[in-house]
Amino acid sequence: MPDKGFDVMEFLNNISGILGILGTLFGVFSWLYYHKMQFYLFINKLLSSRREVSFDVQTSFSKETPIDFKGLERIFKKHEIDYVRSSNLKNSKIYNLNNFLLEVKQLDPIDSFDRNVDVRIINAAVTYKSALEILVSYEEIVTDFLEFENAKKDNVSNSFSIKYGKKNPFYGGNLNRVDKKAISKFICTIKLNSLLNKDDPTVKNSDLTVYKESINFNSSNVSDLIKVAKLCFNI
């Protein structure tokens, strides 16, 4: 049977067909990435393992009598967390818990409703994987500490802030064309359930506040706060 040789036109047609399919797939991927939050979060989660995350977490509550730092240290031991006191003042201590610093301090209360005790992670800047591990430890420590100190649930406040890198993920196409330095202020409030794309009773009527360089969230429940924090790591 005679050899027909290399058919250039057939080869070009095949390449054209492959490029067409790839273009269609890329178009579908781009539309889902920029229009469907769950798909966006899923892709970012896959790409986040080595990304650095910079965040702050704080819990505040009222306590008229001195807090028990020894009791807090027993909680560390309960969860097999090694610690070193980096700062050891009477009413303020900073604990080095291997992969993060935890500050615990108590001020004199102004009144019975004043949240004069603060527990917070100091300037954590770690990989995505380490950030998740830190949040797990923080939730365990704070949950037990609040119970140990008999903190009233209606007077507990938890706050979370995650700082962006070079790009604000909530900027649309037009804002992305503007020099970041030219944007003096950016504030956007988003219903959390709309971001999750489902009704979650634990975050009902809760909002995320988006600023130029950070996302902020507040909750009276530390477990709800940690759940939202993990979500925000993928944004």
N, C-alpha and C positions, 0 to 999 in steps of 0.2 A: 504494500500500500504506500503510495507516495507521501513523503513528508511535506506537510503544508507549511512548515516553518512557524516562525513567531508572528502571530497576528497582532499588530500594534493597535488597531482600532478596537479589537475585542478587549485587549488589556486596558486601554483607556476607558472603555465603557464600564469595565469591572471596577476600576479605580473610582470612576465617577459615581457608580452605585454605592460603593462602600462609603465614600465621603458624604453622600446624601443621607445614608442611614446614620452615620456619626453626627452629622449636623442636626438631624431630627432628634436624636437622643440627647445631644447637648442642649438643644432648645427646651426639651421637656424637663431636663435636669435643672436648667437655669430657672424656668418658671416655677417649679416646685420649691427650689431653694429660696427664691425671693418672695414667694407668695404663700407658702404653707409652713407655719411655724414649727410644727412637729417634725417635718422633713429637715428643716434648717437645723433644729436642735440635734436631730439624729446624726446628721453629717458632721456637725461641729464636735459632737461627742467622740466620733471616730477619729477626728483629727486633733483631739485635745490632749492626748496622753503626755506629750512632751512640752506643751505650751505652759508658760509661766502664768500664774494667777496671783494677783495682788488684791488682798481683801482685809477688811476689819470686821470683827464681830464683838458685840458688847451686850451684856445683861446687867440691868440695874434693878435694885429693889430697896425697900425701906427696912431699917434695923436701928432701933433706938439703943439697944445694948451692944457691947463690942462683939464683933463676929469672932468665930473660933477658927483661927488659922490651923491649929493642930487637927481639928476635925476635917478641914479641907485636905490636909496632907494625908490623913487616913483614907480619904476618898481616892487620892492618887494611888495609894498602895493597893486599895481594893481592886482598881482597874489595871494594876500592874504597870503603872506609869512611873518611870524614874524621874526624879526632879532634883534640881539644885536651886537654892535661893540666890538669885542674882542681885536682888535688893531685899534688905531685911529690916525695914522700919517697923515701928510698933503697929501702925494702922495701915500700912501699905507694903505690899511685898510683890516682887516680880519673880516668877518661877520659870526656870528653863526646863521645859519638858521635852528635851531632845530636839524635836523638829519645829517647835514654836515656843514663843514667850507668852506667858499668861500673867497679866497684872490683876491683882486683887487689892482694892483699897476702900477705906471707909472714912467718910467725912462726918463732921458733926451735923446732925439733922437740923434743918430750919424749922420743920414741923413734922407731925406724924405721917404726913403724906409725901414727904421729901424722899426721893430715891437716893439715898446717901451712900449706898454700896455699889461699886462698879466691879464687874468681872469682865475682862476683855483680852482678846488676842492682839498683840502689838505688832502692827505692820508686817503681816505675813506676806511673803513673796516667794512662792514655791511652785513646783510642778502641779499640774492638774491632779495627778494621782495622790500626791502628798497632801494637797488641799482637802480632798475627800476624807483622807485618814484623819486629818486635824479636826475636821468638822464632827466626825464620829466621836473622837475623844472629848471635844468641847461639849457636845450634847450630854455625854455620860457624866462628865464632871459637874456641869451646871445643874442638870436635873437632880442629881444627888445632893448637891450643895444647897439648892433652894429648899429641898425637903428637910435637910439637916438643920437649916437656919429657920425653919417654919415661916418661910416667906409667904405673904398673902398673895394669892394668884392675881387678884384684881389690882395689885400694886407692883407688878413685875413688868418690866419693859425690855424687849430684846430688839436689837437693831443690827443690820447687816449692810455692808457697803462693799461693792467690788469695783475696782478701778480698771478702765480700759487700757489697751495698749495705745497704738498710734491712731486707731480708727474707732469711731463711735458706731456700733452696729445698727443703731436706730436712725442714723442719718439716711435720708432718701437720696435719689440720684442728683437732685439739684444741690442739696447741701454738700454732697461729696465733692462737688466741683469748686466749692468755696474753700479758701485757705483756712485751716483750723484756727489760726491766730486771729482771723477776721471775725470769728463767731464769738461774741462777748458773753452770751448767755444762751443756754438751751435747757428747757424744762418740759418734760412730758410725763403725764400720769396715765398709767395703763392698768385696766382691770386685770387682775391676775388670772382669773378664770378664762378670760378671752385669750390670754397668752398661752395657757395650758390647753386651750381648745376643748375644754370639758368642764362640767360642774363639779367642783371639789368642795364639799362642805367645810373642810378645815381652813380654807382660804376665802370663804365667801365674803364678799364686800371688801376684800383686801386689794390694795393698790401697790404697784411698783412705781417708784418715782425715778425717772431717768434724767440725769443731768449731763452736762457737756462731757464730763470725764468719768462719770460713775453711775452705778445703779444703786438705789437705796430701798430698803424694805424694813418695816417695823411690824412686830407682832408681840402679843402678850404671852405666846406659847413658844418655848424654845424649839420644840420638835417641828412645829410648822415653819419656823424661821430657817432651820437647817435644811428642810425639804426644798424651800424656795431658793436657798443659797446654792444648793447643788444644781438646780435648774439654771440659775444665772451663770454658773461656770461654763455652760455650753453656749451662751449667747455671744 
